[in-house]
Amino acid sequence: MRWVSSRGGSPAVPFIDALFAGTAPDGGLYMPERLEPLSPGQLDAIRAANGDIVAIGTIVGSHLLRDEITVDAMRALVTDALDFPIPLVQVTGNIWALELFHGPTLAFKDVGARTQARLLHHFTDGTPLTILVATSGDTGSAVAQAFHGVPDTRVVVLYPEGKVSDVQEAQMASLGDNITAVAVHGTFDDCQWLVKQAFADDDLRSHVWLTPANSINLGRLLPQTFYYFVLTSLGPPEGGHYRNLVVSVPSGNFGNLTAGLIAKRIGLPVNRFVAATNVNDVVPEYLRTGEYKPRGSVRTVANAMDVGAPSNFERMRAMYGDSFESLRCDIAGAAFDDATVVAEIGSVFRQYGYLLDPHGAIAWLGLRQNLAAGERGVFLATAHPAKFREVVEPAIGDAIPLPPVLAEAIKRPRHSEKLRVDYPTLKSLLLARTR
């Protein structure tokens, strides 16, 4: 399979080129030239896997990268990366949570980051590689953990100073070794702008082998399709079929939802998705009005979704031929303010005994708002509630025990570089880190 730019102005390339480049020469994001459906036999094997993420990832990953990697190599890679469960937990009679927070940093981004790290290692020739990533929260900690100690790899993580949770900062800034955490005096959108400047700088890239690790990179994006196929373990409802399923995705940079749409294209039996956001609602607004108006991000209790100009929305529009009506057939939008989110965390805990983090609460709210009679729903629970205890504990009126991995991270000393929104300073830092 070849991989093409979302903007259509660059030649198609093999996966290895797209993986290491991150963005296309025309500034677009790489995406599959075409998406071939899984065969009936492959879909049967996925259903028979009964939620086993290694078996599912082997089948789906080998299908998406069938011209690039063998089934045996993919199985070994996924077995090493995804050594944690991804359970479906029933919350009500017709609603399940897909819990994506059982990896080493307790966030869904462990799936993509750990798989990407192994894909890069599989394809690299040993040349020193610099991973550059902007994060609004959990991406940074997942990428830092995934690449920590990996030979010939340096990681530089940019995050908005004072706008990530204490736990998130601890997981990024306390590792040291080949990990550099950079606290930017600005917003996530500023961090993302700095990263884009770096990838557009030909002079820098002539000195530094630079690769992104957020969801603009195919190595991070494609593995996120794997866990959507865990939903096939629900089976069809009695007397019905699979396609009465609605999936609500908490959305910030929209990589997670883009992966879901790819999964649907290749055979995931889901009716439609909900793009659930906080007040940074540029995509729900587009789905209402047909006008896309990116803007500066607003800080909320769901900080991993504080994105005012989501990169992956460009991929989504390209997948649908920039057709507003086609997008609206598959996606409904929903947006919620902080007060609603916090109140719902408490309400769900008291009524159902299920503990939500702010991002999962937004997905839950979006699902409840868009689920019709006779439909079943799944919302993506993307982070452990303890990662946002400053929000969750007041909402439920009780303390949350810290998982050991988080308690350990908080105790470690932190070391962050400080940076204003100034690209020349970032460039100097990146050049220094290669020496």
C-alpha positions, 0 to 999 in steps of 0.5 A: 500500500502507498501513503498519500498526503491529505492535501494531495500535493505530494507523491505517494510514498511507502510506509517507512517514508511516511513513518519517519517523515511524519508530515508530507512535503506539502504540509499535509498528513499521511493517510492510506491511498486506499483502505481495503476491507478486511476479509470475511475470514479476518473478521471471523478471526477477530470475533473469535479472538474475543477481545484479545488485543494481541490477536486483534492487533496482529490481524489488523496491523498485518492487514494495514501494513501488509506490504511492509511487515510480515505477520510474524514480525507484527505479532512479535511487535504487538505482543511486546507493545500491548502487554496489558488488557483492554477490557469492555466494562458494562456500566448500564444495560446498554452502555459499556466502557472500553477501558484504555487506561491499563497500560504503563502510564494509565492512558489510551496513548500507551497503545499507539506510543508503545507500538510506534516505538517498536515500529520505529525500532523495526524499521530503523538502521541505527541512525540516532533519531530525535522524537519531537512531540507536543502534548496537552497531557497524556501524549507526552507521558505515554511517548516518554515512557514508550521511548525511555531507554530506547537506544539511539533515540532522543525524545523532546516533549513540549507541554504547556506550562501549568496546564497539565495535571501534576501527575502528567507532568511528573510522568514526563519530567522525571524520567531523564536519560534520553527524555527532555521535557520542555515547559512552554510558556503558552498553550498546547496550540503554541506547542503544536505550532513550534513542532510544526515549525521544526518539521518545516525547517529544512536546515534543522532536518539536515542536521537532525533526524526528526520524527513526530510521535503524536497522532499526526504520525501514522505509527501512532495513529494506526495502532489505535484502530486495533482496540476498536475491534475489541467491540466485536466481542460484544456480539450482535444483540439478540435477534439483531445485528452488529450495526446498532452500535454507537461509539463515543470518542472523547476528542481533542486532536482527533487522532482517536476518532480518525482511527475509529473511522479507519476501523469502520472503513475496513470493516468495524461493525459500528453504526456511527460515532460521537465526537465528544468535546469540551468547550473547545468545540470547533468540530461539533460546531462544524458538524452543526453549521458546515463552517470550520473555524479553528481558534485559540484553545480554552483551558478546561478540566479535561486538559488533554482535549484543550485543542482549538485547531485539531490536526487530525480533522484535516485527515477526517475531511480528506477521508470523506472528500471534504463532504460535510454531509458525508461526515455528518452521516457517520459522526455526531458532535457534542460539547460540554462545559466544566460544570456539567462534566464535574457534576456527571462524574459525581452522578455516575459514581453515585448511580452506577458505581462507575468512576469516570475521569473528565475525558471519559465523562465527556464521552459518556455525556456525548453517548447518552445525548446521542443514543437512540432507543434500541441502540447499544453504546460504547464510550472510550474511557481514555485515562485512569481517574487518579490521573485527574484526582484534583477534579474527580475527588471533589466531584465524588466527595472522596479520595482516590487511591493512587496506583503505585506507578503514579505514586512513584512518578510523583515522588521522583525529582522533575527536570524541565527546560523552560521555553517561551513561544520562540522557535529559534530557541527550540531549534537551538535546543534540538541541535544541542540534544543531537550532540 
